[in-house]
Amino acid sequence: MTPRTLTRILAVLLVASAAPALCAQALAQNSIFDQFPIVVACEYKGTHHAFYLSKVTADGTATYMASDNFAGTITLTGEAKAVGAEEGGTCLGKTIEELRASGQARDIRAN
């Protein structure tokens, strides 16, 4: 093994070992994400979709994205709404509390 290869391996290991700490620190600093589920599971026309938290705007509106360019929004006190569509699946019209109670919302908490 050459010194250059060994240096590359050590660099990769160093970055990999630091990643969990950096991610936890980032989550702790952005506590707004602790208030919203990280993923919401919805069924639409017989297909199950995982909507992942994409962003939270200054006014407290969270946007969730799924495959097939599906998206939805929700606030801490409002109901889930589809973006760019009139109809929606099993999440439409539910609050965050209702999504959590039904088992559709999944949370990740920072330590």
C-alpha positions as a printed Julia matrix, in Angstrom:
111×3 Matrix{Float64}:
   0.0    0.0    0.0
   1.44   3.34  -1.0
   1.56   6.33   1.37
  -0.83   8.18  -0.93
  -3.42   5.36  -0.74
  -3.06   5.19   3.03
  -3.59   8.96   3.28
  -6.77   8.72   1.2
  -8.13   5.88   3.33
  -7.42   7.81   6.53
  -9.1   10.91   5.11
 -12.24   8.95   4.22
 -12.34   7.35   7.67
 -11.91  10.72   9.36
 -14.78  12.26   7.39
 -17.0    9.22   7.97
 -16.36   9.25  11.72
 -17.14  12.97  12.01
 -20.38  12.89   9.96
 -22.75  11.71  12.76
 -21.54  14.43  15.11
 -21.9   17.11  12.44
 -25.42  15.97  11.54
 -26.54  15.89  15.17
 -25.12  19.34  15.74
 -26.9   20.7   12.66
 -30.22  19.24  13.82
 -29.8   20.68  17.29
 -29.14  24.13  15.85
 -32.23  23.96  13.6
 -34.81  23.09  16.24
 -37.66  24.0   13.87
 -37.11  20.56  12.32
 -37.83  18.96  15.7
 -41.38  20.27  15.44
 -42.18  18.6   12.11
 -42.07  14.89  11.23
 -39.1   13.99   9.02
 -41.27  11.75   6.83
 -45.0   11.3    6.24
 -46.43   8.15   4.65
 -49.49   8.61   2.41
 -51.43   6.39   0.06
 -52.61   7.76  -3.27
 -54.51   5.66  -5.81
 -53.28   2.41  -4.28
 -49.6    3.41  -4.14
 -47.8    4.21  -0.89
 -45.53   7.27  -0.95
 -42.96   8.58   1.55
 -42.98  12.37   1.69
 -39.74  13.73   3.13
 -39.39  17.1    4.85
 -37.74  19.39   2.34
 -37.95  22.89   3.85
 -39.63  25.11   6.42
 -40.23  28.71   5.39
 -40.06  31.77   7.65
 -43.85  31.72   8.06
 -43.73  28.12   9.4
 -44.94  26.27   6.31
 -43.26  22.91   5.84
 -42.91  21.44   2.36
 -42.72  17.67   1.88
 -41.52  15.99  -1.34
 -42.03  12.48  -2.71
 -41.08  10.71  -5.91
 -43.04  11.42  -9.09
 -42.81  15.15  -8.24
 -45.53  14.91  -5.6
 -45.41  17.6   -2.92
 -47.47  18.86  -0.04
 -47.41  21.54   2.62
 -48.49  21.76   6.24
 -48.1   24.12   9.18
 -47.93  23.26  12.88
 -51.58  24.22  13.3
 -52.97  23.65   9.8
 -53.99  20.78   7.58
 -51.96  18.98   4.9
 -52.48  20.35   1.4
 -51.4   19.0   -1.98
 -49.17  21.23  -4.09
 -50.13  21.53  -7.76
 -53.07  19.13  -7.55
 -56.71  19.28  -6.56
 -56.91  15.78  -5.2
 -54.69  14.03  -2.71
 -54.2   10.84  -0.82
 -54.69   9.72   2.75
 -52.76  12.69   4.2
 -54.85  15.43   2.67
 -56.72  17.51   5.23
 -55.01  15.99   8.28
 -53.11  17.95  10.91
 -49.67  16.94  12.13
 -51.24  15.54  15.29
 -53.67  13.45  13.24
 -50.83  12.17  11.05
 -48.84  11.2   14.16
 -51.87   9.55  15.78
 -52.55   7.49  12.65
 -48.91   6.35  12.46
 -48.32   8.14   9.16
 -45.8   10.67  10.55
 -42.3    9.62  11.62
 -40.04  11.74  13.79
 -36.29  11.89  14.39
 -35.11  13.66  17.51
 -31.63  15.09  18.07
 -29.85  13.87  21.21
